[in-house]
Amino acid sequence: MEKRYPIPPFTAETALEKIQLTQDAYNTHSHSEGCDRYAVDSDWRNHSEVIDERNQLACFLTGKWKKESNYIVKKEHWAYTENIIAVCFEYEYQDAQGKWYRAYGNENWEFDMDGLMIKRFASINDLEIKDIKEIQ
């Protein structure tokens, strides 16, 4: 059985560690780093896309990072319980036409007892950055 530490029940310290590890994995732009944090049959929602297994997630993340170049995310602790973590996040990216966007929102994560994410629901807003000074 695979485990992804830290595992529930979370403390303030282990919730922050889990957030940082997840942020670091996403910033590698490697779908294997991102996907290994999820249970094989996890439920995942991103914008209007619903994903219900790890294999679909790998395809989704590969496509996401192709469409959103120069992607860097920052996740911040919002709240936690025994096996749930809520974060707020923001990231900037550039589309294929060279336009810059800032995305921000909230994510709710639920974990199984092996530390794998079984549910991830995100509410995301994307705004075009019209002045390069806005991203500095």
TIMI-2910 file (N, C-alpha, C, CB; in pm, 1 decimal, decimal comma, always signed):
<rs>
+----------+----------+----------+----------+----------+----------+----------+----------+----------+----------+----------+----------+------+
!      n_x !      n_y !      n_z !     ca_x !     ca_y !     ca_z !      c_x !      c_y !      c_z !     cb_x !     cb_y !     cb_z ! resn !
+----------+----------+----------+----------+----------+----------+----------+----------+----------+----------+----------+----------+------+
!    +84,1 !   -118,3 !     +0,0 !     +0,0 !     +0,0 !     +0,0 !    +88,3 !   +124,2 !     +0,0 !    -95,5 !     +0,0 !   +121,8 !  Met !
!    +60,7 !   +217,9 !    -89,0 !   +139,6 !   +339,9 !    -92,7 !    +92,2 !   +438,3 !    +13,6 !   +132,5 !   +403,7 !   -231,1 !  Glu !
!   +186,8 !   +509,2 !    +70,5 !   +156,3 !   +613,6 !   +167,9 !   +223,4 !   +741,2 !   +122,7 !   +202,5 !   +573,8 !   +311,2 !  Lys !
!   +160,2 !   +852,8 !   +152,8 !   +214,9 !   +983,2 !   +117,2 !   +213,7 !  +1067,6 !   +244,3 !   +132,5 !  +1051,8 !     +0,4 !  Arg !
!   +329,5 !  +1076,2 !   +306,4 !   +342,7 !  +1148,3 !   +432,7 !   +345,0 !  +1298,7 !   +409,2 !   +469,4 !  +1104,5 !   +506,6 !  Tyr !
!   +301,0 !  +1374,6 !   +507,5 !   +241,1 !  +1333,4 !   +633,4 !   +100,7 !  +1276,8 !   +612,3 !   +236,3 !  +1451,0 !   +730,3 !  Pro !
!    +60,5 !  +1192,4 !   +705,5 !    -69,9 !  +1126,8 !   +697,0 !   -160,3 !  +1178,6 !   +809,2 !    -54,9 !   +971,8 !   +705,4 !  Ile !
!   -292,8 !  +1168,6 !   +788,8 !   -385,0 !  +1208,2 !   +894,9 !   -369,9 !  +1118,7 !  +1017,0 !   -529,1 !  +1204,1 !   +844,4 !  Pro !
!   -411,3 !  +1167,1 !  +1132,0 !   -474,4 !  +1297,2 !  +1157,7 !   -370,5 !  +1410,1 !  +1154,6 !   -547,2 !  +1295,6 !  +1294,1 !  Pro !
!   -410,4 !  +1521,5 !  +1092,2 !   -319,8 !  +1634,5 !  +1076,9 !   -313,2 !  +1718,7 !  +1203,4 !   -362,8 !  +1720,4 !   +959,8 !  Phe !
!   -196,2 !  +1775,1 !  +1222,8 !   -175,6 !  +1879,5 !  +1323,7 !   -150,9 !  +2007,9 !  +1246,0 !    -54,5 !  +1845,7 !  +1422,6 !  Thr !
!   -139,8 !  +2118,5 !  +1315,0 !   -108,4 !  +2243,9 !  +1245,4 !    +22,2 !  +2229,0 !  +1167,7 !    -98,5 !  +2361,9 !  +1346,0 !  Ala !
!   +120,3 !  +2165,7 !  +1228,7 !   +250,9 !  +2148,8 !  +1164,2 !   +243,5 !  +2056,9 !  +1042,0 !   +351,5 !  +2093,0 !  +1264,3 !  Glu !
!   +175,5 !  +1942,9 !  +1054,4 !   +171,7 !  +1849,4 !   +941,2 !    +80,7 !  +1899,5 !   +828,8 !   +124,5 !  +1711,7 !   +988,2 !  Thr !
!    -22,3 !  +1977,5 !   +862,5 !   -105,8 !  +2037,8 !   +757,2 !    -22,4 !  +2135,5 !   +674,5 !   -229,3 !  +2110,8 !   +819,0 !  Ala !
!    +58,4 !  +2217,9 !   +740,9 !   +145,8 !  +2312,0 !   +668,8 !   +247,8 !  +2236,9 !   +583,9 !   +218,4 !  +2405,7 !   +767,9 !  Leu !
!   +300,1 !  +2127,3 !   +637,1 !   +395,7 !  +2046,9 !   +560,9 !   +330,0 !  +1987,3 !   +436,1 !   +453,5 !  +1934,7 !   +649,1 !  Glu !
!   +206,9 !  +1936,9 !   +450,8 !   +134,4 !  +1878,1 !   +337,5 !   +109,0 !  +1983,6 !   +229,7 !     +0,4 !  +1816,2 !   +384,6 !  Lys !
!    +73,3 !  +2103,5 !   +272,3 !    +50,3 !  +2213,0 !   +177,3 !   +178,8 !  +2244,8 !   +101,1 !     -1,3 !  +2339,4 !   +250,7 !  Ile !
!   +288,9 !  +2256,5 !   +172,4 !   +415,9 !  +2290,7 !   +107,7 !   +458,7 !  +2181,5 !    +10,1 !   +525,7 !  +2313,1 !   +213,2 !  Gln !
!   +444,3 !  +2055,5 !    +48,5 !   +480,9 !  +1945,5 !    -40,3 !   +395,2 !  +1944,5 !   -166,5 !   +467,7 !  +1812,2 !    +32,7 !  Leu !
!   +267,3 !  +1973,9 !   -151,8 !   +177,6 !  +1977,8 !   -267,2 !   +214,2 !  +2094,5 !   -358,8 !    +30,4 !  +1989,4 !   -221,4 !  Thr !
!   +239,5 !  +2209,8 !   -300,9 !   +281,2 !  +2326,2 !   -379,4 !   +410,4 !  +2294,6 !   -455,9 !   +301,3 !  +2449,8 !   -287,3 !  Gln !
!   +507,9 !  +2238,5 !   -387,6 !   +635,9 !  +2206,4 !   -451,3 !   +616,8 !  +2107,4 !   -566,3 !   +734,2 !  +2148,7 !   -347,8 !  Asp !
!   +531,3 !  +2008,2 !   -547,3 !   +506,7 !  +1909,1 !   -652,5 !   +446,7 !  +1974,9 !   -776,9 !   +412,9 !  +1798,4 !   -600,8 !  Ala !
!   +350,4 !  +2063,1 !   -757,8 !   +289,1 !  +2131,5 !   -872,0 !   +389,1 !  +2219,5 !   -945,6 !   +170,9 !  +2215,6 !   -825,7 !  Tyr !
!   +476,7 !  +2282,8 !   -872,4 !   +571,8 !  +2373,7 !   -935,5 !   +682,9 !  +2301,7 !  -1011,7 !   +632,6 !  +2462,9 !   -831,3 !  Asn !
!   +689,0 !  +2168,5 !  -1002,2 !   +782,4 !  +2093,1 !  -1085,9 !   +729,2 !  +2079,0 !  -1228,3 !   +808,5 !  +1954,5 !  -1025,4 !  Thr !
!   +599,0 !  +2095,3 !  -1246,1 !   +529,7 !  +2076,3 !  -1374,5 !   +543,7 !  +1932,1 !  -1423,1 !   +585,1 !  +2173,6 !  -1481,0 !  His !
!   +558,8 !  +1841,0 !  -1331,3 !   +569,2 !  +1698,6 !  -1362,8 !   +439,3 !  +1630,9 !  -1320,4 !   +692,8 !  +1633,0 !  -1291,8 !  Ser !
!   +365,9 !  +1577,5 !  -1418,7 !   +239,1 !  +1514,6 !  -1382,2 !   +259,4 !  +1398,0 !  -1287,3 !   +166,0 !  +1467,6 !  -1506,4 !  His !
!   +373,2 !  +1329,8 !  -1293,8 !   +394,2 !  +1218,5 !  -1200,8 !   +410,7 !  +1270,1 !  -1058,3 !   +517,5 !  +1135,9 !  -1242,0 !  Ser !
!   +479,8 !  +1382,5 !  -1040,3 !   +492,1 !  +1441,5 !   -905,9 !   +355,1 !  +1485,0 !   -854,4 !   +589,4 !  +1562,4 !   -907,6 !  Glu !
!   +275,7 !  +1547,1 !   -940,0 !   +143,3 !  +1592,9 !   -899,1 !    +47,5 !  +1478,5 !   -873,3 !    +85,7 !  +1683,7 !  -1003,6 !  Gly !
!    +47,1 !  +1378,8 !   -961,4 !    -50,6 !  +1269,9 !   -953,2 !    -24,8 !  +1173,3 !   -839,1 !    -52,2 !  +1194,2 !  -1081,7 !  Cys !
!   +100,1 !  +1155,1 !   -802,4 !   +132,4 !  +1058,5 !   -697,6 !    +74,0 !  +1096,7 !   -561,7 !   +282,1 !  +1044,3 !   -685,9 !  Asp !
!    +20,9 !  +1213,6 !   -549,3 !    -37,3 !  +1258,8 !   -424,3 !   -184,7 !  +1220,8 !   -411,4 !    -21,9 !  +1408,1 !   -412,1 !  Arg !
!   -241,1 !  +1166,4 !   -519,8 !   -383,8 !  +1136,5 !   -524,3 !   -409,9 !   +987,0 !   -520,7 !   -446,3 !  +1196,6 !   -648,6 !  Tyr !
!   -520,8 !   +948,2 !   -458,6 !   -564,0 !   +808,7 !   -460,3 !   -600,8 !   +771,4 !   -604,0 !   -684,9 !   +785,5 !   -363,0 !  Ala !
!   -590,3 !   +643,7 !   -636,9 !   -618,9 !   +595,7 !   -771,6 !   -759,8 !   +635,7 !   -814,4 !   -602,4 !   +443,4 !   -778,8 !  Val !
!   -855,2 !   +633,6 !   -722,6 !   -994,3 !   +665,7 !   -755,7 !  -1039,1 !   +799,2 !   -696,0 !  -1086,0 !   +554,8 !   -706,9 !  Asp !
!   -949,4 !   +895,1 !   -691,7 !   -983,0 !  +1024,5 !   -630,7 !  -1083,7 !  +1101,7 !   -715,4 !   -856,4 !  +1108,6 !   -611,0 !  Ser !
!  -1160,5 !  +1187,1 !   -649,0 !  -1253,4 !  +1279,8 !   -715,2 !  -1186,5 !  +1415,3 !   -719,2 !  -1392,4 !  +1287,3 !   -641,1 !  Asp !
!  -1187,0 !  +1477,2 !   -835,7 !  -1111,4 !  +1600,4 !   -856,5 !  -1195,0 !  +1694,7 !   -939,9 !   -974,7 !  +1572,5 !   -924,7 !  Trp !
!  -1206,2 !  +1818,9 !   -898,7 !  -1278,5 !  +1918,5 !   -977,9 !  -1190,4 !  +2040,9 !   -993,8 !  -1414,6 !  +1956,3 !   -911,7 !  Arg !
!  -1177,8 !  +2085,7 !  -1119,0 !  -1095,8 !  +2202,3 !  -1152,1 !  -1173,1 !  +2283,0 !  -1256,1 !   -952,3 !  +2160,3 !  -1205,6 !  Asn !
!  -1212,1 !  +2405,4 !  -1223,9 !  -1302,4 !  +2482,4 !  -1310,8 !  -1424,2 !  +2394,2 !  -1337,5 !  -1231,2 !  +2526,2 !  -1446,6 !  His !
!  -1454,0 !  +2367,3 !  -1464,6 !  -1570,9 !  +2284,9 !  -1496,9 !  -1534,8 !  +2139,1 !  -1522,5 !  -1641,7 !  +2341,2 !  -1618,1 !  Ser !
!  -1408,7 !  +2102,8 !  -1509,2 !  -1366,7 !  +1965,6 !  -1535,3 !  -1378,3 !  +1880,4 !  -1409,5 !  -1222,8 !  +1962,7 !  -1588,1 !  Glu !
!  -1433,4 !  +1761,3 !  -1428,3 !  -1444,9 !  +1664,7 !  -1319,5 !  -1362,6 !  +1542,5 !  -1358,3 !  -1595,4 !  +1626,3 !  -1291,2 !  Val !
!  -1275,1 !  +1501,3 !  -1269,0 !  -1184,7 !  +1389,5 !  -1294,1 !  -1204,0 !  +1290,2 !  -1180,0 !  -1034,2 !  +1436,9 !  -1305,1 !  Ile !
!  -1214,1 !  +1162,1 !  -1214,8 !  -1241,2 !  +1064,9 !  -1108,7 !  -1142,5 !   +949,4 !  -1101,5 !  -1377,2 !  +1010,0 !  -1126,4 !  Asp !
!  -1023,8 !   +966,9 !  -1161,5 !   -919,2 !   +867,4 !  -1141,8 !   -783,2 !   +927,6 !  -1175,4 !   -945,8 !   +742,3 !  -1228,0 !  Glu !
!   -680,6 !   +869,8 !  -1119,0 !   -544,7 !   +923,1 !  -1130,9 !   -496,0 !   +929,5 !  -1276,2 !   -449,1 !   +838,2 !  -1049,1 !  Arg !
!   -529,8 !   +830,7 !  -1359,4 !   -485,4 !   +831,8 !  -1498,9 !   -539,9 !   +952,7 !  -1574,3 !   -528,5 !   +703,1 !  -1569,1 !  Asn !
!   -666,7 !   +986,8 !  -1552,0 !   -725,1 !  +1106,1 !  -1614,3 !   -654,6 !  +1231,8 !  -1564,8 !   -876,4 !  +1114,6 !  -1584,7 !  Gln !
!   -618,6 !  +1230,6 !  -1438,7 !   -551,2 !  +1345,5 !  -1379,7 !   -416,3 !  +1370,0 !  -1446,1 !   -533,1 !  +1325,1 !  -1229,6 !  Leu !
!   -342,2 !  +1264,3 !  -1476,1 !   -212,6 !  +1279,1 !  -1543,0 !   -230,1 !  +1348,1 !  -1677,6 !   -144,8 !  +1141,5 !  -1561,8 !  Ala !
!   -329,2 !  +1307,1 !  -1754,8 !   -356,0 !  +1370,7 !  -1884,6 !   -396,9 !  +1516,2 !  -1866,0 !   -466,1 !  +1294,4 !  -1960,7 !  Cys !
!   -481,4 !  +1541,0 !  -1768,0 !   -526,9 !  +1677,6 !  -1742,7 !   -409,1 !  +1769,2 !  -1707,1 !   -631,3 !  +1678,8 !  -1629,6 !  Phe !
!   -323,6 !  +1724,8 !  -1614,8 !   -211,8 !  +1809,4 !  -1571,5 !   -112,1 !  +1833,6 !  -1684,9 !   -140,3 !  +1745,5 !  -1452,2 !  Leu !
!    -86,6 !  +1731,2 !  -1765,8 !     +3,3 !  +1749,0 !  -1880,2 !    -50,8 !  +1857,3 !  -1972,5 !    +21,0 !  +1616,1 !  -1957,6 !  Thr !
!   -179,7 !  +1851,3 !  -2001,9 !   -242,5 !  +1953,3 !  -2086,8 !   -243,8 !  +2090,7 !  -2022,8 !   -383,5 !  +1912,9 !  -2120,1 !  Gly !
!   -270,4 !  +2094,5 !  -1893,1 !   -274,8 !  +2221,9 !  -1820,4 !   -141,0 !  +2293,1 !  -1831,6 !   -311,2 !  +2199,2 !  -1671,9 !  Lys !
!    -33,3 !  +2221,3 !  -1805,9 !    +97,8 !  +2285,1 !  -1804,3 !   +148,8 !  +2316,1 !  -1944,3 !   +197,1 !  +2197,1 !  -1732,5 !  Trp !
!    +89,2 !  +2256,5 !  -2047,0 !   +120,6 !  +2297,1 !  -2184,4 !    +51,1 !  +2428,8 !  -2216,7 !    +78,2 !  +2187,5 !  -2285,6 !  Lys !
!    -75,1 !  +2441,3 !  -2172,0 !   -153,0 !  +2562,5 !  -2199,5 !   -110,6 !  +2678,9 !  -2111,4 !   -301,1 !  +2535,2 !  -2180,0 !  Lys !
!    -66,6 !  +2651,0 !  -1991,4 !    -32,6 !  +2754,9 !  -1893,8 !   +118,1 !  +2754,2 !  -1870,4 !   -109,4 !  +2733,2 !  -1759,6 !  Glu !
!   +192,2 !  +2821,8 !  -1957,2 !   +337,7 !  +2822,5 !  -1941,2 !   +378,8 !  +2923,1 !  -1833,7 !   +407,0 !  +2855,8 !  -2075,3 !  Ser !
!   +500,7 !  +2906,6 !  -1786,2 !   +555,9 !  +2991,6 !  -1679,4 !   +470,7 !  +2987,2 !  -1552,6 !   +567,8 !  +3136,0 !  -1728,1 !  Asn !
!   +410,7 !  +2871,9 !  -1528,5 !   +318,1 !  +2849,3 !  -1416,8 !   +395,4 !  +2833,4 !  -1286,6 !   +230,5 !  +2724,4 !  -1442,5 !  Tyr !
!   +358,5 !  +2913,4 !  -1187,5 !   +411,5 !  +2898,0 !  -1051,3 !   +294,3 !  +2924,5 !   -956,2 !   +534,6 !  +2997,3 !  -1023,1 !  Ile !
!   +270,0 !  +2831,3 !   -865,9 !   +158,0 !  +2845,9 !   -772,7 !   +209,3 !  +2870,4 !   -631,6 !    +68,0 !  +2721,1 !   -775,7 !  Val !
!   +131,5 !  +2943,3 !   -555,9 !   +155,6 !  +2964,6 !   -413,0 !    +28,0 !  +2925,3 !   -340,6 !   +196,6 !  +3114,4 !   -381,3 !  Lys !
!    +39,7 !  +2830,4 !   -247,7 !    -75,6 !  +2783,7 !   -170,1 !    -57,2 !  +2826,2 !    -24,7 !    -92,4 !  +2628,2 !   -181,0 !  Lys !
!   -164,7 !  +2873,0 !    +35,0 !   -158,7 !  +2918,0 !   +174,1 !   -264,7 !  +2847,9 !   +257,1 !   -176,7 !  +3070,4 !   +182,9 !  Glu !
!   -227,8 !  +2814,9 !   +377,3 !   -317,0 !  +2747,6 !   +472,3 !   -440,8 !  +2833,6 !   +499,4 !   -242,4 !  +2717,4 !   +604,8 !  His !
!   -555,7 !  +2768,1 !   +495,8 !   -681,3 !  +2834,6 !   +532,1 !   -734,9 !  +2769,9 !   +659,4 !   -786,6 !  +2825,5 !   +415,8 !  Trp !
!   -746,2 !  +2635,7 !   +655,5 !   -799,0 !  +2563,3 !   +771,4 !   -765,3 !  +2414,8 !   +756,1 !   -954,0 !  +2584,4 !   +785,8 !  Ala !
!   -777,6 !  +2341,1 !   +866,0 !   -757,7 !  +2196,5 !   +858,1 !   -840,0 !  +2129,1 !   +967,2 !   -606,9 !  +2159,7 !   +871,9 !  Tyr !
!   -871,1 !  +2002,0 !   +943,3 !   -930,1 !  +1914,6 !  +1044,7 !   -847,3 !  +1786,7 !  +1043,4 !  -1084,7 !  +1885,7 !  +1016,9 !  Thr !
!   -900,2 !  +1682,6 !  +1100,3 !   -827,3 !  +1556,8 !  +1109,4 !   -776,3 !  +1507,4 !   +973,9 !   -915,3 !  +1451,8 !  +1171,6 !  Glu !
!   -860,8 !  +1511,6 !   +869,1 !   -818,1 !  +1461,1 !   +738,1 !   -854,4 !  +1554,3 !   +621,3 !   -879,7 !  +1325,3 !   +714,3 !  Asn !
!   -883,9 !  +1679,3 !   +651,1 !   -920,1 !  +1777,9 !   +548,5 !   -832,3 !  +1901,2 !   +563,9 !  -1070,7 !  +1816,4 !   +558,4 !  Ile !
!   -788,5 !  +1953,0 !   +449,3 !   -711,4 !  +2077,2 !   +447,7 !   -775,6 !  +2170,0 !   +345,3 !   -559,7 !  +2050,9 !   +413,9 !  Ile !
!   -791,4 !  +2294,8 !   +381,7 !   -840,3 !  +2398,2 !   +289,1 !   -728,3 !  +2498,6 !   +268,1 !   -970,1 !  +2469,1 !   +343,9 !  Ala !
!   -708,5 !  +2535,8 !   +142,4 !   -605,6 !  +2633,7 !   +109,2 !   -664,7 !  +2741,3 !    +20,0 !   -485,1 !  +2566,3 !    +40,5 !  Val !
!   -602,6 !  +2857,8 !    +23,9 !   -626,0 !  +2958,0 !    -78,5 !   -497,6 !  +2962,1 !   -161,3 !   -662,8 !  +3100,6 !    -16,3 !  Cys !
!   -510,3 !  +2997,4 !   -286,0 !   -394,0 !  +2990,5 !   -373,9 !   -399,7 !  +3101,8 !   -476,6 !   -386,1 !  +2853,9 !   -443,5 !  Phe !
!   -285,3 !  +3126,4 !   -535,0 !   -278,2 !  +3213,1 !   -651,9 !   -163,4 !  +3165,1 !   -738,6 !   -259,6 !  +3362,9 !   -611,4 !  Glu !
!   -181,6 !  +3183,0 !   -867,0 !    -72,6 !  +3152,6 !   -959,3 !    -86,0 !  +3239,6 !  -1082,6 !    -72,0 !  +3002,8 !   -997,9 !  Tyr !
!    +25,1 !  +3256,3 !  -1148,5 !    +28,6 !  +3331,8 !  -1272,6 !    +76,2 !  +3239,1 !  -1381,7 !   +120,0 !  +3457,1 !  -1261,4 !  Glu !
!    +28,5 !  +3265,0 !  -1502,8 !    +69,7 !  +3184,6 !  -1616,8 !    +53,7 !  +3265,6 !  -1744,0 !    -11,5 !  +3054,0 !  -1624,8 !  Tyr !
!   +116,9 !  +3215,8 !  -1849,0 !   +111,9 !  +3279,9 !  -1978,9 !    +45,6 !  +3183,2 !  -2075,8 !   +254,3 !  +3321,2 !  -2027,9 !  Gln !
!    -48,6 !  +3232,6 !  -2156,5 !   -114,9 !  +3144,5 !  -2253,2 !    -36,4 !  +3138,5 !  -2384,2 !   -258,9 !  +3192,6 !  -2279,9 !  Asp !
!    -86,3 !  +3061,1 !  -2480,2 !    -16,4 !  +3040,4 !  -2607,3 !     -0,2 !  +3169,5 !  -2687,4 !    -90,7 !  +2938,4 !  -2690,8 !  Ala !
!    -86,0 !  +3267,4 !  -2663,9 !    -76,5 !  +3395,8 !  -2733,5 !    +15,1 !  +3494,6 !  -2661,4 !   -214,6 !  +3456,4 !  -2749,0 !  Gln !
!    +70,7 !  +3452,0 !  -2548,5 !   +162,1 !  +3538,9 !  -2474,9 !    +95,3 !  +3627,5 !  -2371,3 !   +235,7 !  +3624,2 !  -2570,2 !  Gly !
!    -36,0 !  +3614,8 !  -2354,9 !   -107,2 !  +3693,6 !  -2253,3 !    -83,0 !  +3632,3 !  -2116,2 !   -259,9 !  +3700,3 !  -2284,1 !  Lys !
!    -67,6 !  +3718,2 !  -2018,6 !    -47,6 !  +3675,1 !  -1880,6 !   -180,6 !  +3676,1 !  -1805,8 !    +55,1 !  +3765,9 !  -1809,3 !  Trp !
!   -197,6 !  +3579,6 !  -1716,7 !   -316,5 !  +3568,4 !  -1632,8 !   -274,8 !  +3543,1 !  -1489,3 !   -409,6 !  +3455,9 !  -1682,9 !  Tyr !
!   -360,2 !  +3586,6 !  -1399,2 !   -347,3 !  +3552,0 !  -1258,2 !   -472,2 !  +3473,3 !  -1221,5 !   -329,8 !  +3680,4 !  -1166,8 !  Arg !
!   -450,8 !  +3356,4 !  -1163,4 !   -561,3 !  +3273,6 !  -1116,5 !   -553,8 !  +3269,5 !   -964,6 !   -555,7 !  +3128,9 !  -1178,2 !  Ala !
!   -668,1 !  +3272,1 !   -902,2 !   -671,9 !  +3263,0 !   -756,8 !   -801,6 !  +3196,6 !   -714,5 !   -657,9 !  +3402,7 !   -691,8 !  Tyr !
!   -800,4 !  +3142,6 !   -594,3 !   -920,3 !  +3078,0 !   -545,3 !   -893,9 !  +2996,1 !   -421,7 !   -979,6 !  +2991,7 !   -651,5 !  Gly !
!   -979,8 !  +2896,4 !   -402,0 !   -974,9 !  +2810,6 !   -283,8 !   -980,8 !  +2664,9 !   -326,8 !  -1090,8 !  +2843,6 !   -186,4 !  Asn !
!   -916,2 !  +2580,6 !   -249,1 !   -921,5 !  +2436,2 !   -270,3 !   -955,3 !  +2369,5 !   -137,6 !   -786,4 !  +2382,0 !   -327,7 !  Glu !
!  -1034,8 !  +2265,0 !   -145,8 !  -1062,1 !  +2179,1 !    -30,5 !  -1008,7 !  +2040,9 !    -64,0 !  -1216,1 !  +2174,4 !     +4,5 !  Asn !
!   -925,9 !  +1988,7 !    +24,6 !   -863,2 !  +1858,1 !     +4,6 !   -907,6 !  +1763,5 !   +115,4 !   -708,1 !  +1870,5 !     +1,8 !  Trp !
!   -945,9 !  +1642,2 !    +77,2 !   -975,3 !  +1537,1 !   +174,8 !   -878,8 !  +1422,2 !   +150,6 !  -1124,4 !  +1488,7 !   +164,6 !  Glu !
!   -824,3 !  +1366,0 !   +259,0 !   -722,4 !  +1261,9 !   +250,5 !   -769,7 !  +1132,9 !   +314,0 !   -594,0 !  +1307,9 !   +316,7 !  Phe !
!   -721,3 !  +1021,0 !   +258,1 !   -744,9 !   +892,4 !   +322,6 !   -638,5 !   +872,4 !   +430,9 !   -742,3 !   +775,3 !   +218,2 !  Asp !
!   -644,3 !   +761,6 !   +501,4 !   -553,2 !   +739,8 !   +613,9 !   -409,6 !   +710,2 !   +569,3 !   -604,0 !   +625,7 !   +699,4 !  Met !
!   -388,0 !   +690,6 !   +437,7 !   -253,0 !   +672,8 !   +384,4 !   -193,2 !   +804,5 !   +335,9 !   -254,8 !   +571,9 !   +270,5 !  Asp !
!   -266,2 !   +915,1 !   +354,7 !   -215,1 !  +1045,1 !   +314,9 !   -236,1 !  +1077,8 !   +168,7 !    -71,5 !  +1053,0 !   +345,7 !  Gly !
!   -313,8 !   +995,5 !    +97,9 !   -344,8 !  +1022,7 !    -42,2 !   -472,5 !  +1106,2 !    -50,8 !   -360,1 !   +890,2 !   -122,3 !  Leu !
!   -472,3 !  +1200,7 !   -141,9 !   -588,2 !  +1287,5 !   -156,5 !   -699,5 !  +1210,2 !   -227,4 !   -551,4 !  +1417,0 !   -235,0 !  Met !
!   -816,0 !  +1203,5 !   -164,6 !   -929,0 !  +1132,8 !   -224,3 !  -1029,9 !  +1228,5 !   -285,6 !   -997,4 !  +1046,0 !   -120,4 !  Ile !
!  -1027,2 !  +1355,2 !   -242,1 !  -1115,4 !  +1457,1 !   -300,2 !  -1040,6 !  +1589,2 !   -306,6 !  -1246,9 !  +1472,1 !   -217,4 !  Lys !
!  -1059,7 !  +1657,8 !   -418,4 !  -1003,6 !  +1792,1 !   -434,7 !  -1105,5 !  +1873,7 !   -513,3 !   -862,8 !  +1788,9 !   -507,9 !  Arg !
!  -1155,3 !  +1978,2 !   -450,8 !  -1250,4 !  +2066,9 !   -515,9 !  -1192,3 !  +2207,0 !   -516,0 !  -1388,8 !  +2063,6 !   -445,1 !  Phe !
!  -1186,9 !  +2267,7 !   -633,8 !  -1126,7 !  +2400,1 !   -647,2 !  -1227,1 !  +2498,1 !   -705,6 !  -1000,8 !  +2394,0 !   -735,0 !  Ala !
!  -1225,9 !  +2617,1 !   -651,7 !  -1298,8 !  +2729,8 !   -706,7 !  -1193,3 !  +2828,4 !   -755,0 !  -1397,0 !  +2794,9 !   -600,6 !  Ser !
!  -1189,8 !  +2853,4 !   -886,6 !  -1079,6 !  +2928,0 !   -946,4 !  -1132,7 !  +3043,6 !  -1030,7 !   -991,8 !  +2835,2 !  -1032,2 !  Ile !
!  -1069,5 !  +3158,0 !  -1016,6 !  -1097,6 !  +3274,8 !  -1100,1 !   -971,2 !  +3310,8 !  -1175,7 !  -1148,1 !  +3395,5 !  -1014,6 !  Asn !
!   -983,6 !  +3335,5 !  -1305,8 !   -871,4 !  +3377,7 !  -1389,0 !   -893,9 !  +3521,3 !  -1435,2 !   -853,7 !  +3282,9 !  -1510,6 !  Asp !
!   -793,3 !  +3603,9 !  -1417,6 !   -800,6 !  +3742,7 !  -1463,2 !   -680,7 !  +3772,4 !  -1551,9 !   -805,7 !  +3840,9 !  -1342,9 !  Leu !
!   -706,6 !  +3834,7 !  -1665,3 !   -596,3 !  +3874,3 !  -1751,7 !   -518,8 !  +3987,7 !  -1685,6 !   -647,8 !  +3916,9 !  -1891,4 !  Glu !
!   -386,8 !  +3978,4 !  -1693,6 !   -300,3 !  +4085,1 !  -1643,5 !   -269,5 !  +4174,9 !  -1762,8 !   -167,3 !  +4028,0 !  -1576,6 !  Ile !
!   -315,8 !  +4296,4 !  -1758,1 !   -301,1 !  +4385,2 !  -1873,6 !   -173,8 !  +4466,2 !  -1870,3 !   -417,9 !  +4477,8 !  -1882,0 !  Lys !
!   -116,2 !  +4482,1 !  -1753,1 !     +6,3 !  +4560,1 !  -1739,4 !   +111,1 !  +4471,9 !  -1673,2 !    -18,0 !  +4691,1 !  -1656,7 !  Asp !
!   +225,5 !  +4456,2 !  -1737,4 !   +330,9 !  +4368,7 !  -1684,6 !   +370,3 !  +4406,2 !  -1541,8 !   +453,9 !  +4374,3 !  -1775,0 !  Ile !
!   +352,1 !  +4530,2 !  -1502,9 !   +384,9 !  +4573,8 !  -1367,1 !   +299,7 !  +4500,6 !  -1265,5 !   +365,8 !  +4724,9 !  -1352,5 !  Lys !
!   +181,9 !  +4452,0 !  -1307,8 !    +92,4 !  +4381,2 !  -1216,7 !   +150,4 !  +4247,8 !  -1169,6 !    -41,1 !  +4357,7 !  -1283,9 !  Glu !
!   +243,4 !  +4188,5 !  -1243,4 !   +296,1 !  +4058,5 !  -1202,8 !   +425,9 !  +4070,9 !  -1124,2 !   +318,4 !  +3971,3 !  -1324,4 !  Ile !
!   +472,4 !  +4190,5 !  -1102,8 !   +596,9 !  +4209,9 !  -1029,1 !   +570,1 !  +4238,2 !   -883,5 !   +677,8 !  +4322,8 !  -1089,4 !  Gln !
+----------+----------+----------+----------+----------+----------+----------+----------+----------+----------+----------+----------+------+
</rs>
